[in-house]
Amino acid sequence: MNQMTSVAPVAEKVLRRSGTRDSALLMVVVWLMPVGIHLIPWSGSAPLGAYLLPMFWVTLVATYLFGAGAGLLVGLTAPLLNGMITGFPSAQLLSILAFELAVFAIVARGLIRNSPGFWLSGPFGYVAAKVASTTVQYFFPVFGGMGEPGAFFIRSVQTALPGMLALALIHLALVKIRPLPDDWDAT
C-alpha cells in the first residue's frame, strides 16, 4: 500500500515536492520555533508570539522554499500544534490565526513569485492577512470577541512591528543564502 494514499492531496503534493526528509524537518521546525518563543518568560500585555510572529516566520520559509502548498500546510498546522502544547493561541484566536496564515502564504507566494528579491514580502503579506481577517470580521463576525475589528487591526499591526521586521530580515536572508531559480513557480 502506498504511504501517500492516506495523506490529504495538498499534503501529498508538498511531500512529493519537498521530499519526506525535508517535510519532516520543516514540521519539526514549525513545532519548535513557535513553541520555543511562547515558552520564553514574558510579562508583556500580549503573548510574545504576538510581537514576534514566529508562526509567520515558518510559514514564510515554507512558502519560499517549497511554495504555497507547503506554506498553507504549515500555516494551518502550526497554530493547532502550538495551541495544544503551549496554550497559545487561545481557542478564540485559533481560527483567525489559521485564516491569516493561509492568506499570508498565498500573498507571500505571489509576491515571491513576481519579485523574489523583494524582501518586504513578509511584512506586506502580514498586513494583507490582517486586512483580510479584519474584512471578514466586519462582514461575518465569526471570530468574535476581538473587539471592534478596526481597533483590533491597528492594535495587532502595532504590536507586530518587531515581527514584521523579523519577517523582512528572514526573507532577506533567504534571498542571500538561497536565491530562487529563474524558473521557480512553486504552487
MODELLER restraints for C-alpha pairs under 7 A, 6 or more apart:
rsr = mdl.restraints
at = mdl.atoms
rsr.add(forms.Gaussian(group=physical.xy_distance, feature=features.Distance(at['CA:4:A'], at['CA:12:A']), mean=6.14, stdev=0.5))
rsr.add(forms.Gaussian(group=physical.xy_distance, feature=features.Distance(at['CA:10:A'], at['CA:69:A']), mean=6.16, stdev=0.5))
rsr.add(forms.Gaussian(group=physical.xy_distance, feature=features.Distance(at['CA:11:A'], at['CA:73:A']), mean=6.71, stdev=0.5))
rsr.add(forms.Gaussian(group=physical.xy_distance, feature=features.Distance(at['CA:14:A'], at['CA:69:A']), mean=6.02, stdev=0.5))
rsr.add(forms.Gaussian(group=physical.xy_distance, feature=features.Distance(at['CA:14:A'], at['CA:70:A']), mean=5.50, stdev=0.5))
rsr.add(forms.Gaussian(group=physical.xy_distance, feature=features.Distance(at['CA:15:A'], at['CA:23:A']), mean=6.08, stdev=0.5))
rsr.add(forms.Gaussian(group=physical.xy_distance, feature=features.Distance(at['CA:18:A'], at['CA:66:A']), mean=6.18, stdev=0.5))
rsr.add(forms.Gaussian(group=physical.xy_distance, feature=features.Distance(at['CA:30:A'], at['CA:58:A']), mean=5.83, stdev=0.5))
rsr.add(forms.Gaussian(group=physical.xy_distance, feature=features.Distance(at['CA:30:A'], at['CA:74:A']), mean=6.84, stdev=0.5))
rsr.add(forms.Gaussian(group=physical.xy_distance, feature=features.Distance(at['CA:30:A'], at['CA:78:A']), mean=6.06, stdev=0.5))
rsr.add(forms.Gaussian(group=physical.xy_distance, feature=features.Distance(at['CA:31:A'], at['CA:78:A']), mean=6.49, stdev=0.5))
rsr.add(forms.Gaussian(group=physical.xy_distance, feature=features.Distance(at['CA:31:A'], at['CA:81:A']), mean=6.60, stdev=0.5))
rsr.add(forms.Gaussian(group=physical.xy_distance, feature=features.Distance(at['CA:31:A'], at['CA:82:A']), mean=6.64, stdev=0.5))
rsr.add(forms.Gaussian(group=physical.xy_distance, feature=features.Distance(at['CA:33:A'], at['CA:54:A']), mean=6.40, stdev=0.5))
rsr.add(forms.Gaussian(group=physical.xy_distance, feature=features.Distance(at['CA:34:A'], at['CA:54:A']), mean=5.14, stdev=0.5))
rsr.add(forms.Gaussian(group=physical.xy_distance, feature=features.Distance(at['CA:34:A'], at['CA:55:A']), mean=5.89, stdev=0.5))
rsr.add(forms.Gaussian(group=physical.xy_distance, feature=features.Distance(at['CA:34:A'], at['CA:82:A']), mean=6.59, stdev=0.5))
rsr.add(forms.Gaussian(group=physical.xy_distance, feature=features.Distance(at['CA:35:A'], at['CA:82:A']), mean=5.79, stdev=0.5))
rsr.add(forms.Gaussian(group=physical.xy_distance, feature=features.Distance(at['CA:35:A'], at['CA:86:A']), mean=6.50, stdev=0.5))
rsr.add(forms.Gaussian(group=physical.xy_distance, feature=features.Distance(at['CA:37:A'], at['CA:48:A']), mean=6.86, stdev=0.5))
rsr.add(forms.Gaussian(group=physical.xy_distance, feature=features.Distance(at['CA:37:A'], at['CA:49:A']), mean=6.37, stdev=0.5))
rsr.add(forms.Gaussian(group=physical.xy_distance, feature=features.Distance(at['CA:38:A'], at['CA:48:A']), mean=6.28, stdev=0.5))
rsr.add(forms.Gaussian(group=physical.xy_distance, feature=features.Distance(at['CA:38:A'], at['CA:49:A']), mean=6.15, stdev=0.5))
rsr.add(forms.Gaussian(group=physical.xy_distance, feature=features.Distance(at['CA:38:A'], at['CA:86:A']), mean=6.84, stdev=0.5))
rsr.add(forms.Gaussian(group=physical.xy_distance, feature=features.Distance(at['CA:42:A'], at['CA:48:A']), mean=6.48, stdev=0.5))
rsr.add(forms.Gaussian(group=physical.xy_distance, feature=features.Distance(at['CA:50:A'], at['CA:159:A']), mean=6.65, stdev=0.5))
rsr.add(forms.Gaussian(group=physical.xy_distance, feature=features.Distance(at['CA:50:A'], at['CA:160:A']), mean=6.08, stdev=0.5))
rsr.add(forms.Gaussian(group=physical.xy_distance, feature=features.Distance(at['CA:51:A'], at['CA:159:A']), mean=5.31, stdev=0.5))
rsr.add(forms.Gaussian(group=physical.xy_distance, feature=features.Distance(at['CA:51:A'], at['CA:160:A']), mean=4.52, stdev=0.5))
rsr.add(forms.Gaussian(group=physical.xy_distance, feature=features.Distance(at['CA:51:A'], at['CA:161:A']), mean=6.95, stdev=0.5))
rsr.add(forms.Gaussian(group=physical.xy_distance, feature=features.Distance(at['CA:51:A'], at['CA:162:A']), mean=6.00, stdev=0.5))
rsr.add(forms.Gaussian(group=physical.xy_distance, feature=features.Distance(at['CA:51:A'], at['CA:163:A']), mean=5.64, stdev=0.5))
rsr.add(forms.Gaussian(group=physical.xy_distance, feature=features.Distance(at['CA:52:A'], at['CA:160:A']), mean=6.33, stdev=0.5))
rsr.add(forms.Gaussian(group=physical.xy_distance, feature=features.Distance(at['CA:52:A'], at['CA:162:A']), mean=5.75, stdev=0.5))
rsr.add(forms.Gaussian(group=physical.xy_distance, feature=features.Distance(at['CA:52:A'], at['CA:163:A']), mean=3.82, stdev=0.5))
rsr.add(forms.Gaussian(group=physical.xy_distance, feature=features.Distance(at['CA:53:A'], at['CA:160:A']), mean=6.86, stdev=0.5))
rsr.add(forms.Gaussian(group=physical.xy_distance, feature=features.Distance(at['CA:53:A'], at['CA:163:A']), mean=4.98, stdev=0.5))
rsr.add(forms.Gaussian(group=physical.xy_distance, feature=features.Distance(at['CA:55:A'], at['CA:78:A']), mean=6.42, stdev=0.5))
rsr.add(forms.Gaussian(group=physical.xy_distance, feature=features.Distance(at['CA:56:A'], at['CA:101:A']), mean=6.65, stdev=0.5))
rsr.add(forms.Gaussian(group=physical.xy_distance, feature=features.Distance(at['CA:57:A'], at['CA:167:A']), mean=6.02, stdev=0.5))
rsr.add(forms.Gaussian(group=physical.xy_distance, feature=features.Distance(at['CA:59:A'], at['CA:71:A']), mean=4.89, stdev=0.5))
rsr.add(forms.Gaussian(group=physical.xy_distance, feature=features.Distance(at['CA:59:A'], at['CA:74:A']), mean=5.74, stdev=0.5))
rsr.add(forms.Gaussian(group=physical.xy_distance, feature=features.Distance(at['CA:59:A'], at['CA:75:A']), mean=5.55, stdev=0.5))
rsr.add(forms.Gaussian(group=physical.xy_distance, feature=features.Distance(at['CA:59:A'], at['CA:105:A']), mean=6.45, stdev=0.5))
rsr.add(forms.Gaussian(group=physical.xy_distance, feature=features.Distance(at['CA:60:A'], at['CA:71:A']), mean=6.73, stdev=0.5))
rsr.add(forms.Gaussian(group=physical.xy_distance, feature=features.Distance(at['CA:60:A'], at['CA:105:A']), mean=6.76, stdev=0.5))
rsr.add(forms.Gaussian(group=physical.xy_distance, feature=features.Distance(at['CA:60:A'], at['CA:122:A']), mean=6.74, stdev=0.5))
rsr.add(forms.Gaussian(group=physical.xy_distance, feature=features.Distance(at['CA:62:A'], at['CA:70:A']), mean=5.57, stdev=0.5))
rsr.add(forms.Gaussian(group=physical.xy_distance, feature=features.Distance(at['CA:62:A'], at['CA:71:A']), mean=4.95, stdev=0.5))
rsr.add(forms.Gaussian(group=physical.xy_distance, feature=features.Distance(at['CA:63:A'], at['CA:70:A']), mean=5.94, stdev=0.5))
rsr.add(forms.Gaussian(group=physical.xy_distance, feature=features.Distance(at['CA:63:A'], at['CA:71:A']), mean=4.37, stdev=0.5))
rsr.add(forms.Gaussian(group=physical.xy_distance, feature=features.Distance(at['CA:63:A'], at['CA:105:A']), mean=6.24, stdev=0.5))
rsr.add(forms.Gaussian(group=physical.xy_distance, feature=features.Distance(at['CA:63:A'], at['CA:109:A']), mean=6.16, stdev=0.5))
rsr.add(forms.Gaussian(group=physical.xy_distance, feature=features.Distance(at['CA:66:A'], at['CA:186:A']), mean=6.20, stdev=0.5))
rsr.add(forms.Gaussian(group=physical.xy_distance, feature=features.Distance(at['CA:67:A'], at['CA:109:A']), mean=6.46, stdev=0.5))
rsr.add(forms.Gaussian(group=physical.xy_distance, feature=features.Distance(at['CA:67:A'], at['CA:186:A']), mean=4.22, stdev=0.5))
rsr.add(forms.Gaussian(group=physical.xy_distance, feature=features.Distance(at['CA:67:A'], at['CA:187:A']), mean=4.99, stdev=0.5))
rsr.add(forms.Gaussian(group=physical.xy_distance, feature=features.Distance(at['CA:68:A'], at['CA:105:A']), mean=5.70, stdev=0.5))
rsr.add(forms.Gaussian(group=physical.xy_distance, feature=features.Distance(at['CA:68:A'], at['CA:106:A']), mean=5.86, stdev=0.5))
rsr.add(forms.Gaussian(group=physical.xy_distance, feature=features.Distance(at['CA:68:A'], at['CA:109:A']), mean=5.63, stdev=0.5))
rsr.add(forms.Gaussian(group=physical.xy_distance, feature=features.Distance(at['CA:68:A'], at['CA:186:A']), mean=6.70, stdev=0.5))
rsr.add(forms.Gaussian(group=physical.xy_distance, feature=features.Distance(at['CA:68:A'], at['CA:187:A']), mean=5.11, stdev=0.5))
rsr.add(forms.Gaussian(group=physical.xy_distance, feature=features.Distance(at['CA:69:A'], at['CA:187:A']), mean=5.80, stdev=0.5))
rsr.add(forms.Gaussian(group=physical.xy_distance, feature=features.Distance(at['CA:71:A'], at['CA:105:A']), mean=5.16, stdev=0.5))
rsr.add(forms.Gaussian(group=physical.xy_distance, feature=features.Distance(at['CA:72:A'], at['CA:102:A']), mean=5.30, stdev=0.5))
rsr.add(forms.Gaussian(group=physical.xy_distance, feature=features.Distance(at['CA:72:A'], at['CA:105:A']), mean=5.86, stdev=0.5))
rsr.add(forms.Gaussian(group=physical.xy_distance, feature=features.Distance(at['CA:75:A'], at['CA:98:A']), mean=6.19, stdev=0.5))
rsr.add(forms.Gaussian(group=physical.xy_distance, feature=features.Distance(at['CA:75:A'], at['CA:101:A']), mean=4.87, stdev=0.5))
rsr.add(forms.Gaussian(group=physical.xy_distance, feature=features.Distance(at['CA:75:A'], at['CA:102:A']), mean=5.80, stdev=0.5))
rsr.add(forms.Gaussian(group=physical.xy_distance, feature=features.Distance(at['CA:76:A'], at['CA:98:A']), mean=5.20, stdev=0.5))
rsr.add(forms.Gaussian(group=physical.xy_distance, feature=features.Distance(at['CA:76:A'], at['CA:101:A']), mean=6.94, stdev=0.5))
rsr.add(forms.Gaussian(group=physical.xy_distance, feature=features.Distance(at['CA:76:A'], at['CA:102:A']), mean=6.74, stdev=0.5))
rsr.add(forms.Gaussian(group=physical.xy_distance, feature=features.Distance(at['CA:79:A'], at['CA:89:A']), mean=6.58, stdev=0.5))
rsr.add(forms.Gaussian(group=physical.xy_distance, feature=features.Distance(at['CA:79:A'], at['CA:94:A']), mean=6.31, stdev=0.5))
rsr.add(forms.Gaussian(group=physical.xy_distance, feature=features.Distance(at['CA:79:A'], at['CA:98:A']), mean=6.49, stdev=0.5))
rsr.add(forms.Gaussian(group=physical.xy_distance, feature=features.Distance(at['CA:82:A'], at['CA:88:A']), mean=6.23, stdev=0.5))
rsr.add(forms.Gaussian(group=physical.xy_distance, feature=features.Distance(at['CA:83:A'], at['CA:89:A']), mean=5.29, stdev=0.5))
rsr.add(forms.Gaussian(group=physical.xy_distance, feature=features.Distance(at['CA:83:A'], at['CA:90:A']), mean=6.71, stdev=0.5))
rsr.add(forms.Gaussian(group=physical.xy_distance, feature=features.Distance(at['CA:96:A'], at['CA:133:A']), mean=6.80, stdev=0.5))
rsr.add(forms.Gaussian(group=physical.xy_distance, feature=features.Distance(at['CA:96:A'], at['CA:143:A']), mean=6.26, stdev=0.5))
rsr.add(forms.Gaussian(group=physical.xy_distance, feature=features.Distance(at['CA:100:A'], at['CA:129:A']), mean=4.78, stdev=0.5))
rsr.add(forms.Gaussian(group=physical.xy_distance, feature=features.Distance(at['CA:100:A'], at['CA:130:A']), mean=6.49, stdev=0.5))
rsr.add(forms.Gaussian(group=physical.xy_distance, feature=features.Distance(at['CA:100:A'], at['CA:133:A']), mean=6.32, stdev=0.5))
rsr.add(forms.Gaussian(group=physical.xy_distance, feature=features.Distance(at['CA:103:A'], at['CA:129:A']), mean=5.27, stdev=0.5))
rsr.add(forms.Gaussian(group=physical.xy_distance, feature=features.Distance(at['CA:104:A'], at['CA:125:A']), mean=4.96, stdev=0.5))
rsr.add(forms.Gaussian(group=physical.xy_distance, feature=features.Distance(at['CA:104:A'], at['CA:126:A']), mean=5.84, stdev=0.5))
rsr.add(forms.Gaussian(group=physical.xy_distance, feature=features.Distance(at['CA:104:A'], at['CA:129:A']), mean=5.27, stdev=0.5))
rsr.add(forms.Gaussian(group=physical.xy_distance, feature=features.Distance(at['CA:107:A'], at['CA:125:A']), mean=5.44, stdev=0.5))
rsr.add(forms.Gaussian(group=physical.xy_distance, feature=features.Distance(at['CA:108:A'], at['CA:121:A']), mean=5.80, stdev=0.5))
rsr.add(forms.Gaussian(group=physical.xy_distance, feature=features.Distance(at['CA:108:A'], at['CA:122:A']), mean=6.42, stdev=0.5))
rsr.add(forms.Gaussian(group=physical.xy_distance, feature=features.Distance(at['CA:108:A'], at['CA:125:A']), mean=5.37, stdev=0.5))
rsr.add(forms.Gaussian(group=physical.xy_distance, feature=features.Distance(at['CA:111:A'], at['CA:121:A']), mean=5.91, stdev=0.5))
rsr.add(forms.Gaussian(group=physical.xy_distance, feature=features.Distance(at['CA:112:A'], at['CA:121:A']), mean=6.82, stdev=0.5))
rsr.add(forms.Gaussian(group=physical.xy_distance, feature=features.Distance(at['CA:113:A'], at['CA:185:A']), mean=6.50, stdev=0.5))
rsr.add(forms.Gaussian(group=physical.xy_distance, feature=features.Distance(at['CA:117:A'], at['CA:175:A']), mean=6.10, stdev=0.5))
rsr.add(forms.Gaussian(group=physical.xy_distance, feature=features.Distance(at['CA:119:A'], at['CA:168:A']), mean=5.48, stdev=0.5))
rsr.add(forms.Gaussian(group=physical.xy_distance, feature=features.Distance(at['CA:119:A'], at['CA:171:A']), mean=5.24, stdev=0.5))
rsr.add(forms.Gaussian(group=physical.xy_distance, feature=features.Distance(at['CA:119:A'], at['CA:172:A']), mean=5.03, stdev=0.5))
rsr.add(forms.Gaussian(group=physical.xy_distance, feature=features.Distance(at['CA:120:A'], at['CA:168:A']), mean=5.11, stdev=0.5))
rsr.add(forms.Gaussian(group=physical.xy_distance, feature=features.Distance(at['CA:122:A'], at['CA:164:A']), mean=6.83, stdev=0.5))
rsr.add(forms.Gaussian(group=physical.xy_distance, feature=features.Distance(at['CA:122:A'], at['CA:167:A']), mean=5.04, stdev=0.5))
rsr.add(forms.Gaussian(group=physical.xy_distance, feature=features.Distance(at['CA:122:A'], at['CA:168:A']), mean=5.76, stdev=0.5))
rsr.add(forms.Gaussian(group=physical.xy_distance, feature=features.Distance(at['CA:122:A'], at['CA:171:A']), mean=6.96, stdev=0.5))
rsr.add(forms.Gaussian(group=physical.xy_distance, feature=features.Distance(at['CA:123:A'], at['CA:164:A']), mean=4.84, stdev=0.5))
rsr.add(forms.Gaussian(group=physical.xy_distance, feature=features.Distance(at['CA:123:A'], at['CA:167:A']), mean=6.20, stdev=0.5))
rsr.add(forms.Gaussian(group=physical.xy_distance, feature=features.Distance(at['CA:123:A'], at['CA:168:A']), mean=6.36, stdev=0.5))
rsr.add(forms.Gaussian(group=physical.xy_distance, feature=features.Distance(at['CA:130:A'], at['CA:153:A']), mean=6.41, stdev=0.5))
rsr.add(forms.Gaussian(group=physical.xy_distance, feature=features.Distance(at['CA:134:A'], at['CA:149:A']), mean=5.49, stdev=0.5))
rsr.add(forms.Gaussian(group=physical.xy_distance, feature=features.Distance(at['CA:134:A'], at['CA:150:A']), mean=6.81, stdev=0.5))
rsr.add(forms.Gaussian(group=physical.xy_distance, feature=features.Distance(at['CA:134:A'], at['CA:153:A']), mean=6.39, stdev=0.5))
rsr.add(forms.Gaussian(group=physical.xy_distance, feature=features.Distance(at['CA:137:A'], at['CA:143:A']), mean=6.42, stdev=0.5))
rsr.add(forms.Gaussian(group=physical.xy_distance, feature=features.Distance(at['CA:137:A'], at['CA:149:A']), mean=6.12, stdev=0.5))
rsr.add(forms.Gaussian(group=physical.xy_distance, feature=features.Distance(at['CA:138:A'], at['CA:149:A']), mean=6.41, stdev=0.5))
rsr.add(forms.Gaussian(group=physical.xy_distance, feature=features.Distance(at['CA:146:A'], at['CA:152:A']), mean=6.42, stdev=0.5))
